[in-house]
Amino acid sequence: HPQQLVPQNPALVLIQFLDKVYQCVPRFASYALSQEFIEALAATLFPLERDMSIEDTLGLSSYAPSDAQITEEDNGFVVLPSLKQDTSSSNNGSPRPIILEKDHIVVCSVMKFLRKIVIDGFATTVISPKEVHSCPVLETVLTAYPSYISLELQSIYQTMVLSSAMEIIQSGNEDVLVLFQKSPSMSRSVVGLAVFCSRLVDKIWQGTYLKPNNIVIYNFLLGLLEQARKRPNSFPLGELQRGLNRLILYQISHVPKTESEQKSLMETLCLFASQAHVIFDDTNVDTEFLECMTYRLMSIVFSEPPSIDPKLSGSTERPVYVPVVALSMMRSGANRLWNKMLEYKRESLESILATPLPTPKPPLAPGDIVG
């Protein structure tokens, strides 16, 4: 047939063939979970070591991403200036890693294969009686990149793996257990899902998860937690709850330095307040989480107005203080969330503070100044 004569990418043909074999031949599926195969599959996304420049091999891996270095969004990822400057073939002669072309058909095929391996690998989870579980296949996939690539490329790779797997897990938002119907161990797979959520939050705290909108992950974890509460005997409820708690703390931990950042924090606080009945459910018995929340909310309400770095404000003179209205809105959001915490966790909070707490006042409207 004439259509069969159209030339195709040999790498793509091979990956699609291996994917079919993986689905049809159990013996090969077992081998595909090995470190040897996973590293070979992941390596197809990067140039060979001899093609990497000295800057790629040495110069770009000496630091971790920071807020000051992040400049803009590129193909759905936050990309550092050094990556833009040093990985393009026009600057240093080395080939541009194909992983940067996230919509390329080869990249999509490799990522689909890797996420199948990740989800099937949940069945290899090692369950610990102290709830310090581990998933060897997940860890292997996350670290399967070649040793010579830059830290930025490592972060992009891990972000793509985690976000791709999360999309598949979300597709079963009505009943995520459907994903594990063919698993050799349903119980291990569900615990592996909790390990996955924990590693996802780890990467956010480490600053190596480069998708800019963490509210998507918040909704993802919240959906899993609501399923777990309906069937506590089928899910590791405690691990999923800790993952959500850690993400919430991350979302409110950033100290805003601009008016827009203060408004963003206020919106986040109001979002959490609106879903307090889920966040502070009776099943959430994480005392450390409540302690951290109490400290952070108090620091927002009672701290002095933060100043903006003169460099950020475009001035060379003394620091500029943020507008009172934005600060008031942020404090209003913190008070609103605190009142919700009192509504659902009063006894725990009184125990933490070692003092009886008054009946909460009605939440302040945006723009009201806290006295």
C-alpha positions, 0 to 999 in steps of 0.5 A: 500500500502506498501509505506504508512506504512513507518513511518514519523515524527509526527511533519512533518505530522501535519505541512503538514496537517495544511498547506493543511487546511490553503490553503483550509479552509478560516476560518482557514487561518484567524486564522493562521494569529493570534499571538497565531498560529504563535508563536506555529508554530515558537516554533516547531523550538526550544527546550522547555524551560526546555531543555535549559541550564543556558548558553542558557537562560542567558549567550548568550543573553547579547550582540549583534553580532559584526564584531569582534565576527563573525568568519565563515559561517555555513550552509549559516549563519554567526555564533558566537563562543558562539553559536557554543560552547554553543548550542551543546548537547555535551557541556552542555547536552541541545538539539541542536535546530533544526533550526540550521539544515536549510535543515531538512525537518521539518525546511523547511516545517515550513519556507514555512508555515511561509513565506506564512503567511508573504506574505498573511499577507501583506494584513493586512498592516496599511497604514499611511498618513505620510508613516509610515506604519506597517504590524502586521502579519510581525512583529508577525512572526519576533518576534514569537520565544520563549522569552528564546532563545539566541540573536544569535538564534533570529537572525538566525530565523529572517534571515531565515524568511526574506530570505525565503520570499524574495526568493518567492517574487523574483520568481515573478521578472517579475511581483511581483503583481502576488503574490497578485492576490488572496489578499483581498486588493491588495493596502495594500499587495503592501504597505506591500511589501514595509514594508517588504523591509524596515524591511529587511534593518533594520535588516542589519543595526542592524547586525542581518541579518546573510546572508553575501552577501548583494549584493543579497538584493541590486539586489532584491530591485533594481528589485522591484524599476524598476518594480515600476517605470514602474507602479508608480500608483501600487507601493509605489515608495517612500518607495521602493526607501528609502529602496534601498538608505539605503542599498546603504549607509550601503554598503559604510559606513564600514571603510575598515581596510585591503587591501582586504576590500578596494578592496571590497569597490572599487568594490562596488563603481564601481557597483553603478557607473555602475547602476547610471542611476537607482540609481539616477533616477529623481524619487529619490528625497531623499535629505538626501540620497544625503547628506550622499553619498556626505559626505561618498565619500568625506571622502573616497577621502580626508581622510588619509590612515587608519591604520591596528590594530597591532593585525590584522596584526600579529605585536606587533609594531606600526600600519601598513598602508595599501598599497597605490595601494589599497587606490588609487583604492578605491579613484578611485571608489569613484571619479567614483561614484561622477562623476556619481552623478554629471551627474544625480544630479548636481542641487541637489548637488550644492544646498546641497554644496551651491556652483557651481560645475565644470564639472566632469573629466573623471573617473580615471583608477584603480591604478591612484593616486588622487592628 
